[in-house]
Amino acid sequence: MRGTSDYGLCYQGRPGLDRVLDIHGFVDADWVGDLDQRRSTRGYVFNLFGGAVNWMSKKQSVVALSTTEAEYITATHVSKEAFWLQRLCSSMGLVQEAIRIDCDSQSVIFLANNPTCHSETKHIDVQHHFLRDMIEEKKVLLAKADTLNNTADALTKSVSSEKFYWCRETMGISELGK
């Protein structure tokens, strides 16, 4: 915390007359980041008006057998958060269409958009296929993010100073008074 007391979340903008919002999410997972328990770390951030409004970094409660499974489990959790954010916006009279979630795993995007059963993914628990429902109902749009431009990276793994500063900036965290 030392060295960050002058930093805060900064937002720029407000909803227009149509009361439509544009919440944008980023998701990432670090497969088997915990070598002792073999658990992955999941992370996500949702931005609105240039600043983070919802974020998390947490060790997964289950052991994922592959990178794809770790990312898929994370994307499912994030789709639940997106659904909650939509309902929150609606309760305040605001409109939030499908929330775009950027994911750097092409495998996860393919799996989520193609509900056929693949022999390689039969072991993924049914509860994690909630993501497919959210995509079919157009509540979530899962989009490909460039691995180098994934804001959630800083929440799941060690990153270079340059990448950390970039992630911090894209989350709307900046030095106050500047």
TIRODO-804494 format. One record per residue: chain; residue in one letter; residue number from 1; x, y, z of N, C-alpha, C, O in turn. Coordinates in nm, 3 decimals. Example, Ala and Ser with C-alpha at 12.3 -4.5 7.8 and 13.67 -1.06 7.14 Angstrom:
! TIRODO-804494
{site "A", "a", 1, {1.319, -0.569, 0.780}, {1.230, -0.450, 0.780}, {1.320, -0.330, 0.780}, {1.424, -0.332, 0.846}}
{site "A", "s", 2, {1.285, -0.225, 0.708}, {1.367, -0.106, 0.714}, {1.290, 0.003, 0.787}, {1.341, 0.114, 0.804}}
//
This chain:
! TIRODO-804494
{site "A", "m", 1, {0.083, -0.119, 0.000}, {0.000, 0.000, 0.000}, {0.087, 0.125, 0.000}, {0.045, 0.233, -0.043}}
{site "A", "r", 2, {0.211, 0.110, 0.050}, {0.298, 0.225, 0.053}, {0.324, 0.272, -0.090}, {0.349, 0.191, -0.179}}
{site "A", "g", 3, {0.318, 0.400, -0.110}, {0.343, 0.455, -0.242}, {0.217, 0.469, -0.327}, {0.223, 0.516, -0.440}}
{site "A", "t", 4, {0.103, 0.427, -0.272}, {-0.021, 0.437, -0.351}, {-0.128, 0.522, -0.284}, {-0.241, 0.528, -0.333}}
{site "A", "s", 5, {-0.096, 0.588, -0.175}, {-0.197, 0.666, -0.104}, {-0.247, 0.785, -0.185}, {-0.352, 0.842, -0.154}}
{site "A", "d", 6, {-0.174, 0.823, -0.287}, {-0.216, 0.934, -0.373}, {-0.291, 0.887, -0.496}, {-0.316, 0.965, -0.588}}
{site "A", "y", 7, {-0.328, 0.757, -0.500}, {-0.397, 0.702, -0.617}, {-0.543, 0.673, -0.583}, {-0.578, 0.644, -0.469}}
{site "A", "g", 8, {-0.626, 0.680, -0.685}, {-0.768, 0.650, -0.666}, {-0.833, 0.614, -0.798}, {-0.773, 0.629, -0.905}}
{site "A", "l", 9, {-0.957, 0.567, -0.790}, {-1.035, 0.536, -0.909}, {-1.094, 0.664, -0.965}, {-1.155, 0.742, -0.892}}
{site "A", "c", 10, {-1.076, 0.685, -1.092}, {-1.127, 0.806, -1.157}, {-1.222, 0.766, -1.270}, {-1.188, 0.683, -1.354}}
{site "A", "y", 11, {-1.340, 0.824, -1.271}, {-1.441, 0.796, -1.372}, {-1.463, 0.921, -1.456}, {-1.456, 1.033, -1.407}}
{site "A", "q", 12, {-1.489, 0.898, -1.584}, {-1.512, 1.009, -1.675}, {-1.635, 0.979, -1.758}, {-1.637, 0.884, -1.836}}
{site "A", "g", 13, {-1.737, 1.058, -1.740}, {-1.858, 1.041, -1.818}, {-1.978, 1.012, -1.732}, {-1.969, 1.004, -1.609}}
{site "A", "r", 14, {-2.091, 0.998, -1.799}, {-2.217, 0.964, -1.734}, {-2.311, 0.913, -1.841}, {-2.285, 0.931, -1.960}}
{site "A", "p", 15, {-2.421, 0.848, -1.801}, {-2.513, 0.797, -1.902}, {-2.578, 0.911, -1.978}, {-2.602, 1.019, -1.923}}
{site "A", "g", 16, {-2.606, 0.887, -2.105}, {-2.674, 0.986, -2.187}, {-2.822, 0.991, -2.154}, {-2.868, 0.927, -2.060}}
{site "A", "l", 17, {-2.896, 1.068, -2.231}, {-3.039, 1.081, -2.209}, {-3.113, 0.948, -2.224}, {-3.218, 0.928, -2.164}}
{site "A", "d", 18, {-3.057, 0.858, -2.305}, {-3.119, 0.727, -2.324}, {-3.092, 0.632, -2.207}, {-3.147, 0.523, -2.201}}
{site "A", "r", 19, {-3.005, 0.675, -2.113}, {-2.971, 0.600, -1.992}, {-2.905, 0.466, -2.022}, {-2.912, 0.374, -1.941}}
{site "A", "v", 20, {-2.841, 0.456, -2.138}, {-2.773, 0.333, -2.179}, {-2.628, 0.336, -2.130}, {-2.558, 0.436, -2.147}}
{site "A", "l", 21, {-2.585, 0.228, -2.070}, {-2.449, 0.215, -2.020}, {-2.367, 0.125, -2.110}, {-2.422, 0.054, -2.195}}
{site "A", "d", 22, {-2.237, 0.128, -2.092}, {-2.148, 0.039, -2.167}, {-2.044, -0.019, -2.072}, {-1.930, 0.029, -2.066}}
{site "A", "i", 23, {-2.084, -0.121, -1.998}, {-1.992, -0.189, -1.907}, {-1.910, -0.287, -1.990}, {-1.964, -0.357, -2.076}}
{site "A", "h", 24, {-1.780, -0.291, -1.964}, {-1.687, -0.373, -2.042}, {-1.604, -0.455, -1.944}, {-1.544, -0.400, -1.852}}
{site "A", "g", 25, {-1.602, -0.588, -1.964}, {-1.530, -0.676, -1.873}, {-1.406, -0.737, -1.934}, {-1.394, -0.748, -2.056}}
{site "A", "f", 26, {-1.314, -0.776, -1.850}, {-1.191, -0.846, -1.889}, {-1.176, -0.965, -1.794}, {-1.201, -0.952, -1.674}}
{site "A", "v", 27, {-1.135, -1.079, -1.847}, {-1.125, -1.201, -1.766}, {-0.993, -1.271, -1.797}, {-0.944, -1.268, -1.909}}
{site "A", "d", 28, {-0.936, -1.333, -1.694}, {-0.814, -1.410, -1.713}, {-0.802, -1.514, -1.602}, {-0.860, -1.498, -1.494}}
{site "A", "a", 29, {-0.728, -1.619, -1.630}, {-0.699, -1.721, -1.529}, {-0.554, -1.765, -1.546}, {-0.503, -1.772, -1.658}}
{site "A", "d", 30, {-0.490, -1.794, -1.436}, {-0.352, -1.842, -1.436}, {-0.356, -1.988, -1.395}, {-0.369, -2.019, -1.276}}
{site "A", "w", 31, {-0.346, -2.078, -1.492}, {-0.361, -2.221, -1.466}, {-0.251, -2.272, -1.372}, {-0.132, -2.251, -1.398}}
{site "A", "v", 32, {-0.291, -2.337, -1.265}, {-0.205, -2.398, -1.164}, {-0.101, -2.297, -1.112}, {0.017, -2.330, -1.096}}
{site "A", "g", 33, {-0.147, -2.176, -1.085}, {-0.057, -2.076, -1.030}, {-0.011, -2.111, -0.889}, {0.098, -2.072, -0.848}}
{site "A", "d", 34, {-0.094, -2.186, -0.815}, {-0.058, -2.232, -0.681}, {-0.002, -2.373, -0.695}, {-0.077, -2.469, -0.710}}
{site "A", "l", 35, {0.128, -2.384, -0.689}, {0.194, -2.514, -0.711}, {0.170, -2.613, -0.598}, {0.178, -2.734, -0.619}}
{site "A", "d", 36, {0.140, -2.564, -0.479}, {0.116, -2.654, -0.366}, {-0.019, -2.725, -0.377}, {-0.027, -2.847, -0.362}}
{site "A", "q", 37, {-0.125, -2.649, -0.402}, {-0.258, -2.707, -0.410}, {-0.305, -2.732, -0.553}, {-0.414, -2.786, -0.574}}
{site "A", "r", 38, {-0.225, -2.693, -0.651}, {-0.259, -2.710, -0.793}, {-0.386, -2.637, -0.832}, {-0.462, -2.685, -0.916}}
{site "A", "r", 39, {-0.408, -2.523, -0.771}, {-0.528, -2.443, -0.800}, {-0.489, -2.326, -0.890}, {-0.377, -2.276, -0.886}}
{site "A", "s", 40, {-0.584, -2.286, -0.971}, {-0.564, -2.172, -1.060}, {-0.613, -2.045, -0.993}, {-0.696, -2.050, -0.901}}
{site "A", "t", 41, {-0.564, -1.933, -1.039}, {-0.610, -1.803, -0.991}, {-0.697, -1.741, -1.098}, {-0.659, -1.736, -1.215}}
{site "A", "r", 42, {-0.814, -1.695, -1.058}, {-0.903, -1.629, -1.153}, {-0.908, -1.481, -1.123}, {-0.895, -1.439, -1.008}}
{site "A", "g", 43, {-0.926, -1.403, -1.226}, {-0.935, -1.260, -1.207}, {-1.024, -1.197, -1.313}, {-1.031, -1.244, -1.427}}
{site "A", "y", 44, {-1.090, -1.090, -1.273}, {-1.170, -1.016, -1.370}, {-1.182, -0.871, -1.324}, {-1.160, -0.838, -1.208}}
{site "A", "v", 45, {-1.218, -0.787, -1.418}, {-1.247, -0.647, -1.389}, {-1.353, -0.599, -1.486}, {-1.348, -0.630, -1.606}}
{site "A", "f", 46, {-1.450, -0.524, -1.436}, {-1.551, -0.460, -1.519}, {-1.530, -0.309, -1.509}, {-1.520, -0.254, -1.400}}
{site "A", "n", 47, {-1.522, -0.244, -1.624}, {-1.504, -0.099, -1.629}, {-1.631, -0.030, -1.676}, {-1.706, -0.083, -1.757}}
{site "A", "l", 48, {-1.653, 0.089, -1.623}, {-1.761, 0.176, -1.666}, {-1.711, 0.319, -1.655}, {-1.656, 0.357, -1.552}}
{site "A", "f", 49, {-1.729, 0.397, -1.759}, {-1.684, 0.537, -1.763}, {-1.535, 0.549, -1.731}, {-1.492, 0.642, -1.662}}
{site "A", "g", 50, {-1.457, 0.455, -1.782}, {-1.312, 0.462, -1.770}, {-1.255, 0.414, -1.638}, {-1.135, 0.425, -1.616}}
{site "A", "g", 51, {-1.339, 0.360, -1.550}, {-1.289, 0.314, -1.421}, {-1.349, 0.180, -1.381}, {-1.459, 0.145, -1.425}}
{site "A", "a", 52, {-1.278, 0.107, -1.299}, {-1.324, -0.024, -1.252}, {-1.443, -0.007, -1.157}, {-1.440, 0.077, -1.067}}
{site "A", "v", 53, {-1.548, -0.087, -1.179}, {-1.664, -0.085, -1.091}, {-1.683, -0.218, -1.019}, {-1.758, -0.226, -0.922}}
{site "A", "n", 54, {-1.617, -0.322, -1.067}, {-1.628, -0.454, -1.006}, {-1.504, -0.533, -1.046}, {-1.471, -0.538, -1.165}}
{site "A", "w", 55, {-1.434, -0.593, -0.950}, {-1.314, -0.670, -0.981}, {-1.291, -0.775, -0.875}, {-1.343, -0.767, -0.763}}
{site "A", "m", 56, {-1.210, -0.875, -0.911}, {-1.178, -0.980, -0.816}, {-1.055, -1.056, -0.862}, {-1.030, -1.070, -0.982}}
{site "A", "s", 57, {-0.979, -1.104, -0.767}, {-0.869, -1.196, -0.789}, {-0.878, -1.300, -0.679}, {-0.871, -1.266, -0.560}}
{site "A", "k", 58, {-0.893, -1.427, -0.717}, {-0.917, -1.529, -0.616}, {-0.872, -1.666, -0.668}, {-0.879, -1.694, -0.788}}
{site "A", "k", 59, {-0.826, -1.749, -0.576}, {-0.790, -1.885, -0.611}, {-0.918, -1.964, -0.637}, {-1.015, -1.952, -0.562}}
{site "A", "q", 60, {-0.919, -2.044, -0.744}, {-1.037, -2.125, -0.775}, {-1.056, -2.233, -0.671}, {-0.959, -2.283, -0.613}}
{site "A", "s", 61, {-1.182, -2.270, -0.647}, {-1.211, -2.370, -0.544}, {-1.196, -2.513, -0.595}, {-1.198, -2.607, -0.516}}
{site "A", "v", 62, {-1.180, -2.530, -0.727}, {-1.163, -2.663, -0.784}, {-1.031, -2.667, -0.862}, {-0.978, -2.564, -0.903}}
{site "A", "v", 63, {-0.981, -2.787, -0.880}, {-0.859, -2.805, -0.959}, {-0.900, -2.820, -1.106}, {-0.979, -2.908, -1.140}}
{site "A", "a", 64, {-0.846, -2.734, -1.191}, {-0.873, -2.741, -1.334}, {-0.770, -2.834, -1.398}, {-0.652, -2.831, -1.363}}
{site "A", "l", 65, {-0.816, -2.915, -1.492}, {-0.728, -3.011, -1.556}, {-0.656, -2.955, -1.678}, {-0.568, -3.022, -1.733}}
{site "A", "s", 66, {-0.691, -2.834, -1.720}, {-0.627, -2.773, -1.835}, {-0.641, -2.622, -1.827}, {-0.721, -2.569, -1.749}}
{site "A", "t", 67, {-0.564, -2.554, -1.908}, {-0.575, -2.408, -1.916}, {-0.715, -2.369, -1.961}, {-0.774, -2.276, -1.908}}
{site "A", "t", 68, {-0.767, -2.440, -2.059}, {-0.901, -2.410, -2.111}, {-1.005, -2.423, -2.000}, {-1.092, -2.337, -1.987}}
{site "A", "e", 69, {-0.996, -2.530, -1.922}, {-1.093, -2.548, -1.814}, {-1.081, -2.437, -1.710}, {-1.183, -2.385, -1.664}}
{site "A", "a", 70, {-0.960, -2.399, -1.673}, {-0.941, -2.291, -1.576}, {-1.002, -2.162, -1.628}, {-1.071, -2.092, -1.554}}
{site "A", "e", 71, {-0.977, -2.130, -1.753}, {-1.031, -2.007, -1.813}, {-1.183, -2.016, -1.829}, {-1.253, -1.917, -1.810}}
{site "A", "y", 72, {-1.235, -2.134, -1.863}, {-1.379, -2.153, -1.881}, {-1.452, -2.136, -1.748}, {-1.557, -2.071, -1.743}}
{site "A", "i", 73, {-1.399, -2.194, -1.643}, {-1.458, -2.179, -1.509}, {-1.461, -2.031, -1.471}, {-1.561, -1.982, -1.417}}
{site "A", "t", 74, {-1.353, -1.961, -1.499}, {-1.346, -1.819, -1.468}, {-1.446, -1.741, -1.551}, {-1.517, -1.655, -1.497}}
{site "A", "a", 75, {-1.454, -1.769, -1.681}, {-1.548, -1.698, -1.768}, {-1.692, -1.721, -1.723}, {-1.776, -1.632, -1.733}}
{site "A", "t", 76, {-1.721, -1.841, -1.675}, {-1.855, -1.870, -1.623}, {-1.885, -1.784, -1.502}, {-1.992, -1.725, -1.492}}
{site "A", "h", 77, {-1.790, -1.777, -1.410}, {-1.810, -1.693, -1.291}, {-1.830, -1.547, -1.332}, {-1.916, -1.478, -1.276}}
{site "A", "v", 78, {-1.753, -1.502, -1.427}, {-1.763, -1.363, -1.473}, {-1.898, -1.337, -1.540}, {-1.953, -1.228, -1.528}}
{site "A", "s", 79, {-1.952, -1.436, -1.612}, {-2.082, -1.417, -1.675}, {-2.191, -1.401, -1.567}, {-2.288, -1.328, -1.588}}
{site "A", "k", 80, {-2.175, -1.469, -1.454}, {-2.269, -1.451, -1.343}, {-2.260, -1.309, -1.288}, {-2.362, -1.247, -1.257}}
{site "A", "e", 81, {-2.139, -1.258, -1.276}, {-2.121, -1.120, -1.230}, {-2.181, -1.021, -1.330}, {-2.242, -0.921, -1.291}}
{site "A", "a", 82, {-2.163, -1.049, -1.460}, {-2.219, -0.961, -1.563}, {-2.371, -0.957, -1.553}, {-2.432, -0.851, -1.565}}
{site "A", "f", 83, {-2.432, -1.073, -1.532}, {-2.577, -1.081, -1.517}, {-2.622, -1.000, -1.395}, {-2.721, -0.928, -1.402}}
{site "A", "w", 84, {-2.548, -1.010, -1.286}, {-2.579, -0.932, -1.166}, {-2.568, -0.783, -1.195}, {-2.653, -0.705, -1.151}}
{site "A", "l", 85, {-2.464, -0.742, -1.267}, {-2.447, -0.601, -1.301}, {-2.563, -0.550, -1.387}, {-2.610, -0.438, -1.367}}
{site "A", "q", 86, {-2.609, -0.632, -1.482}, {-2.723, -0.593, -1.565}, {-2.847, -0.572, -1.479}, {-2.920, -0.475, -1.498}}
{site "A", "r", 87, {-2.871, -0.662, -1.386}, {-2.988, -0.649, -1.298}, {-2.975, -0.527, -1.208}, {-3.075, -0.459, -1.181}}
{site "A", "l", 88, {-2.855, -0.499, -1.159}, {-2.833, -0.380, -1.077}, {-2.864, -0.254, -1.157}, {-2.933, -0.164, -1.108}}
{site "A", "c", 89, {-2.812, -0.247, -1.279}, {-2.838, -0.131, -1.365}, {-2.988, -0.115, -1.389}, {-3.041, -0.004, -1.381}}
{site "A", "s", 90, {-3.054, -0.225, -1.419}, {-3.198, -0.222, -1.445}, {-3.275, -0.171, -1.324}, {-3.371, -0.096, -1.339}}
{site "A", "s", 91, {-3.234, -0.211, -1.204}, {-3.304, -0.168, -1.083}, {-3.288, -0.018, -1.059}, {-3.366, 0.042, -0.984}}
{site "A", "m", 92, {-3.188, 0.044, -1.122}, {-3.166, 0.188, -1.109}, {-3.221, 0.265, -1.230}, {-3.197, 0.385, -1.244}}
{site "A", "g", 93, {-3.295, 0.193, -1.317}, {-3.354, 0.258, -1.434}, {-3.255, 0.281, -1.547}, {-3.281, 0.361, -1.637}}
{site "A", "l", 94, {-3.142, 0.213, -1.542}, {-3.041, 0.227, -1.647}, {-3.047, 0.105, -1.739}, {-3.093, -0.002, -1.699}}
{site "A", "v", 95, {-2.999, 0.122, -1.861}, {-3.003, 0.014, -1.959}, {-2.862, -0.035, -1.986}, {-2.773, 0.044, -2.018}}
{site "A", "q", 96, {-2.842, -0.165, -1.973}, {-2.714, -0.226, -2.007}, {-2.744, -0.347, -2.094}, {-2.795, -0.448, -2.046}}
{site "A", "e", 97, {-2.712, -0.335, -2.222}, {-2.733, -0.446, -2.315}, {-2.630, -0.554, -2.282}, {-2.577, -0.557, -2.171}}
{site "A", "a", 98, {-2.603, -0.642, -2.376}, {-2.505, -0.749, -2.354}, {-2.372, -0.689, -2.309}, {-2.321, -0.595, -2.371}}
{site "A", "i", 99, {-2.317, -0.742, -2.203}, {-2.190, -0.694, -2.152}, {-2.078, -0.767, -2.227}, {-2.073, -0.890, -2.229}}
{site "A", "r", 100, {-1.991, -0.689, -2.288}, {-1.877, -0.748, -2.359}, {-1.772, -0.789, -2.256}, {-1.732, -0.710, -2.171}}
{site "A", "i", 101, {-1.729, -0.913, -2.266}, {-1.623, -0.964, -2.179}, {-1.508, -1.009, -2.268}, {-1.525, -1.098, -2.351}}
{site "A", "d", 102, {-1.393, -0.947, -2.252}, {-1.275, -0.982, -2.331}, {-1.199, -1.094, -2.262}, {-1.166, -1.086, -2.144}}
{site "A", "c", 103, {-1.173, -1.199, -2.339}, {-1.105, -1.319, -2.290}, {-0.991, -1.349, -2.385}, {-1.010, -1.344, -2.507}}
{site "A", "d", 104, {-0.874, -1.381, -2.334}, {-0.759, -1.406, -2.423}, {-0.747, -1.553, -2.464}, {-0.645, -1.592, -2.521}}
{site "A", "s", 105, {-0.849, -1.634, -2.436}, {-0.846, -1.776, -2.472}, {-0.943, -1.806, -2.585}, {-1.065, -1.807, -2.565}}
{site "A", "q", 106, {-0.890, -1.830, -2.703}, {-0.973, -1.866, -2.818}, {-1.048, -1.997, -2.792}, {-1.160, -2.014, -2.839}}
{site "A", "s", 107, {-0.987, -2.089, -2.719}, {-1.050, -2.217, -2.686}, {-1.176, -2.197, -2.604}, {-1.277, -2.264, -2.628}}
{site "A", "v", 108, {-1.172, -2.107, -2.508}, {-1.288, -2.081, -2.424}, {-1.400, -2.019, -2.507}, {-1.516, -2.058, -2.493}}
{site "A", "i", 109, {-1.366, -1.926, -2.592}, {-1.467, -1.862, -2.676}, {-1.533, -1.966, -2.767}, {-1.655, -1.966, -2.782}}
{site "A", "f", 110, {-1.453, -2.054, -2.826}, {-1.508, -2.159, -2.912}, {-1.598, -2.252, -2.833}, {-1.709, -2.283, -2.877}}
{site "A", "l", 111, {-1.551, -2.298, -2.719}, {-1.628, -2.391, -2.636}, {-1.760, -2.328, -2.590}, {-1.863, -2.395, -2.590}}
{site "A", "a", 112, {-1.756, -2.202, -2.552}, {-1.876, -2.134, -2.503}, {-1.978, -2.111, -2.615}, {-2.098, -2.111, -2.590}}
{site "A", "n", 113, {-1.931, -2.092, -2.736}, {-2.021, -2.064, -2.848}, {-2.062, -2.188, -2.925}, {-2.146, -2.178, -3.016}}
{site "A", "n", 114, {-2.007, -2.304, -2.893}, {-2.039, -2.429, -2.962}, {-2.077, -2.534, -2.859}, {-1.991, -2.604, -2.806}}
{site "A", "p", 115, {-2.207, -2.546, -2.830}, {-2.251, -2.632, -2.720}, {-2.247, -2.782, -2.746}, {-2.299, -2.860, -2.667}}
{site "A", "t", 116, {-2.186, -2.823, -2.854}, {-2.176, -2.968, -2.877}, {-2.080, -3.028, -2.776}, {-1.985, -2.961, -2.733}}
{site "A", "c", 117, {-2.103, -3.149, -2.738}, {-2.018, -3.216, -2.640}, {-1.891, -3.267, -2.707}, {-1.897, -3.343, -2.803}}
{site "A", "h", 118, {-1.780, -3.224, -2.657}, {-1.651, -3.269, -2.708}, {-1.591, -3.367, -2.609}, {-1.603, -3.348, -2.488}}
{site "A", "s", 119, {-1.526, -3.468, -2.658}, {-1.469, -3.568, -2.568}, {-1.367, -3.508, -2.474}, {-1.348, -3.558, -2.363}}
{site "A", "e", 120, {-1.301, -3.401, -2.517}, {-1.198, -3.338, -2.433}, {-1.258, -3.253, -2.321}, {-1.187, -3.215, -2.227}}
{site "A", "t", 121, {-1.387, -3.222, -2.330}, {-1.448, -3.131, -2.231}, {-1.561, -3.196, -2.153}, {-1.633, -3.127, -2.081}}
{site "A", "k", 122, {-1.579, -3.327, -2.165}, {-1.688, -3.394, -2.093}, {-1.673, -3.381, -1.942}, {-1.772, -3.385, -1.870}}
{site "A", "h", 123, {-1.550, -3.366, -1.895}, {-1.526, -3.359, -1.751}, {-1.563, -3.225, -1.689}, {-1.571, -3.214, -1.567}}
{site "A", "i", 124, {-1.586, -3.122, -1.771}, {-1.621, -2.990, -1.717}, {-1.762, -2.998, -1.659}, {-1.857, -3.037, -1.727}}
{site "A", "d", 125, {-1.774, -2.962, -1.534}, {-1.900, -2.972, -1.461}, {-2.010, -2.892, -1.531}, {-1.985, -2.785, -1.587}}
{site "A", "v", 126, {-2.131, -2.945, -1.526}, {-2.246, -2.883, -1.591}, {-2.266, -2.739, -1.543}, {-2.306, -2.653, -1.621}}
{site "A", "q", 127, {-2.240, -2.713, -1.416}, {-2.263, -2.579, -1.363}, {-2.182, -2.473, -1.438}, {-2.222, -2.356, -1.443}}
{site "A", "h", 128, {-2.072, -2.512, -1.497}, {-1.988, -2.416, -1.566}, {-2.039, -2.381, -1.704}, {-1.987, -2.290, -1.769}}
{site "A", "h", 129, {-2.142, -2.453, -1.751}, {-2.199, -2.423, -1.882}, {-2.304, -2.312, -1.875}, {-2.368, -2.282, -1.975}}
{site "A", "f", 130, {-2.321, -2.251, -1.759}, {-2.406, -2.132, -1.743}, {-2.363, -2.025, -1.842}, {-2.446, -1.950, -1.893}}
{site "A", "l", 131, {-2.235, -2.017, -1.869}, {-2.180, -1.922, -1.965}, {-2.249, -1.934, -2.100}, {-2.283, -1.833, -2.162}}
{site "A", "r", 132, {-2.270, -2.056, -2.145}, {-2.338, -2.077, -2.274}, {-2.477, -2.016, -2.274}, {-2.518, -1.953, -2.371}}
{site "A", "d", 133, {-2.550, -2.035, -2.164}, {-2.685, -1.979, -2.154}, {-2.681, -1.827, -2.164}, {-2.764, -1.767, -2.232}}
{site "A", "m", 134, {-2.586, -1.765, -2.097}, {-2.577, -1.620, -2.099}, {-2.545, -1.568, -2.241}, {-2.593, -1.462, -2.281}}
{site "A", "i", 135, {-2.465, -1.644, -2.315}, {-2.433, -1.605, -2.452}, {-2.555, -1.624, -2.542}, {-2.587, -1.537, -2.623}}
{site "A", "e", 136, {-2.625, -1.736, -2.527}, {-2.744, -1.762, -2.608}, {-2.853, -1.659, -2.581}, {-2.925, -1.620, -2.673}}
{site "A", "e", 137, {-2.866, -1.614, -2.456}, {-2.968, -1.515, -2.420}, {-2.922, -1.372, -2.450}, {-2.993, -1.276, -2.421}}
{site "A", "k", 138, {-2.802, -1.360, -2.507}, {-2.744, -1.230, -2.544}, {-2.729, -1.135, -2.426}, {-2.745, -1.014, -2.439}}
{site "A", "k", 139, {-2.699, -1.192, -2.310}, {-2.670, -1.111, -2.192}, {-2.521, -1.085, -2.182}, {-2.477, -0.988, -2.120}}
{site "A", "v", 140, {-2.442, -1.173, -2.246}, {-2.297, -1.163, -2.245}, {-2.245, -1.182, -2.387}, {-2.295, -1.266, -2.461}}
{site "A", "l", 141, {-2.146, -1.105, -2.422}, {-2.075, -1.122, -2.549}, {-1.931, -1.152, -2.514}, {-1.860, -1.066, -2.462}}
{site "A", "l", 142, {-1.887, -1.274, -2.541}, {-1.749, -1.315, -2.512}, {-1.665, -1.285, -2.635}, {-1.689, -1.341, -2.742}}
{site "A", "a", 143, {-1.567, -1.197, -2.620}, {-1.487, -1.152, -2.733}, {-1.340, -1.185, -2.711}, {-1.294, -1.194, -2.597}}
{site "A", "k", 144, {-1.267, -1.203, -2.820}, {-1.124, -1.235, -2.813}, {-1.046, -1.110, -2.778}, {-1.060, -1.006, -2.842}}
{site "A", "a", 145, {-0.964, -1.121, -2.677}, {-0.874, -1.012, -2.637}, {-0.733, -1.052, -2.671}, {-0.696, -1.169, -2.656}}
{site "A", "d", 146, {-0.655, -0.959, -2.716}, {-0.513, -0.984, -2.739}, {-0.450, -1.014, -2.604}, {-0.473, -0.941, -2.507}}
{site "A", "t", 147, {-0.372, -1.118, -2.596}, {-0.309, -1.158, -2.470}, {-0.229, -1.044, -2.408}, {-0.222, -1.032, -2.286}}
{site "A", "l", 148, {-0.170, -0.960, -2.491}, {-0.090, -0.849, -2.441}, {-0.176, -0.734, -2.389}, {-0.126, -0.647, -2.317}}
{site "A", "n", 149, {-0.305, -0.732, -2.425}, {-0.393, -0.622, -2.387}, {-0.508, -0.668, -2.300}, {-0.621, -0.622, -2.317}}
{site "A", "n", 150, {-0.482, -0.757, -2.207}, {-0.585, -0.805, -2.117}, {-0.565, -0.741, -1.979}, {-0.471, -0.774, -1.907}}
{site "A", "t", 151, {-0.654, -0.651, -1.946}, {-0.645, -0.577, -1.820}, {-0.642, -0.668, -1.698}, {-0.579, -0.635, -1.598}}
{site "A", "a", 152, {-0.710, -0.783, -1.706}, {-0.718, -0.874, -1.591}, {-0.587, -0.948, -1.563}, {-0.576, -1.013, -1.459}}
{site "A", "d", 153, {-0.489, -0.938, -1.651}, {-0.360, -1.006, -1.629}, {-0.298, -0.970, -1.495}, {-0.244, -1.056, -1.426}}
{site "A", "a", 154, {-0.306, -0.844, -1.457}, {-0.244, -0.799, -1.332}, {-0.310, -0.860, -1.209}, {-0.254, -0.856, -1.100}}
{site "A", "l", 155, {-0.430, -0.917, -1.227}, {-0.501, -0.977, -1.115}, {-0.474, -1.126, -1.100}, {-0.516, -1.187, -1.002}}
{site "A", "t", 156, {-0.403, -1.185, -1.196}, {-0.384, -1.330, -1.193}, {-0.240, -1.376, -1.194}, {-0.212, -1.492, -1.164}}
{site "A", "k", 157, {-0.148, -1.290, -1.227}, {-0.009, -1.334, -1.238}, {0.087, -1.217, -1.220}, {0.046, -1.101, -1.222}}
{site "A", "s", 158, {0.212, -1.249, -1.203}, {0.315, -1.145, -1.197}, {0.331, -1.086, -1.336}, {0.341, -1.159, -1.435}}
{site "A", "v", 159, {0.334, -0.956, -1.344}, {0.352, -0.889, -1.472}, {0.466, -0.789, -1.459}, {0.505, -0.752, -1.348}}
{site "A", "s", 160, {0.520, -0.747, -1.572}, {0.627, -0.648, -1.570}, {0.574, -0.516, -1.517}, {0.453, -0.493, -1.514}}
{site "A", "s", 161, {0.664, -0.429, -1.475}, {0.624, -0.297, -1.426}, {0.546, -0.222, -1.533}, {0.444, -0.159, -1.503}}
{site "A", "e", 162, {0.593, -0.229, -1.656}, {0.526, -0.160, -1.767}, {0.383, -0.211, -1.785}, {0.290, -0.133, -1.801}}
{site "A", "k", 163, {0.366, -0.343, -1.781}, {0.232, -0.402, -1.796}, {0.145, -0.366, -1.676}, {0.026, -0.338, -1.693}}
{site "A", "f", 164, {0.203, -0.365, -1.556}, {0.127, -0.329, -1.437}, {0.075, -0.186, -1.448}, {-0.042, -0.160, -1.419}}
{site "A", "y", 165, {0.161, -0.092, -1.489}, {0.119, 0.047, -1.502}, {0.009, 0.060, -1.606}, {-0.086, 0.137, -1.588}}
{site "A", "w", 166, {0.020, -0.015, -1.717}, {-0.083, -0.012, -1.820}, {-0.215, -0.066, -1.765}, {-0.320, -0.006, -1.788}}
{site "A", "c", 167, {-0.211, -0.179, -1.695}, {-0.332, -0.237, -1.637}, {-0.396, -0.141, -1.537}, {-0.518, -0.123, -1.536}}
{site "A", "r", 168, {-0.313, -0.081, -1.455}, {-0.363, 0.015, -1.355}, {-0.434, 0.131, -1.424}, {-0.540, 0.174, -1.380}}
{site "A", "e", 169, {-0.374, 0.179, -1.530}, {-0.434, 0.291, -1.603}, {-0.566, 0.251, -1.669}, {-0.662, 0.328, -1.667}}
{site "A", "t", 170, {-0.571, 0.132, -1.728}, {-0.694, 0.090, -1.796}, {-0.806, 0.057, -1.696}, {-0.923, 0.051, -1.735}}
{site "A", "m", 171, {-0.771, 0.036, -1.570}, {-0.873, 0.017, -1.466}, {-0.922, 0.150, -1.411}, {-1.010, 0.153, -1.325}}
{site "A", "g", 172, {-0.865, 0.259, -1.460}, {-0.906, 0.391, -1.414}, {-0.839, 0.434, -1.285}, {-0.885, 0.527, -1.219}}
{site "A", "i", 173, {-0.732, 0.367, -1.250}, {-0.659, 0.404, -1.127}, {-0.549, 0.501, -1.167}, {-0.460, 0.468, -1.245}}
{site "A", "s", 174, {-0.557, 0.620, -1.111}, {-0.456, 0.719, -1.145}, {-0.422, 0.804, -1.023}, {-0.491, 0.802, -0.921}}
{site "A", "e", 175, {-0.313, 0.877, -1.036}, {-0.269, 0.962, -0.927}, {-0.367, 1.078, -0.913}, {-0.398, 1.146, -1.011}}
{site "A", "l", 176, {-0.415, 1.100, -0.792}, {-0.510, 1.207, -0.766}, {-0.441, 1.343, -0.773}, {-0.325, 1.356, -0.737}}
{site "A", "g", 177, {-0.512, 1.440, -0.817}, {-0.456, 1.575, -0.823}, {-0.380, 1.601, -0.951}, {-0.321, 1.708, -0.966}}
{site "A", "k", 178, {-0.379, 1.507, -1.044}, {-0.309, 1.529, -1.171}, {-0.408, 1.542, -1.283}, {-0.369, 1.561, -1.398}}
//
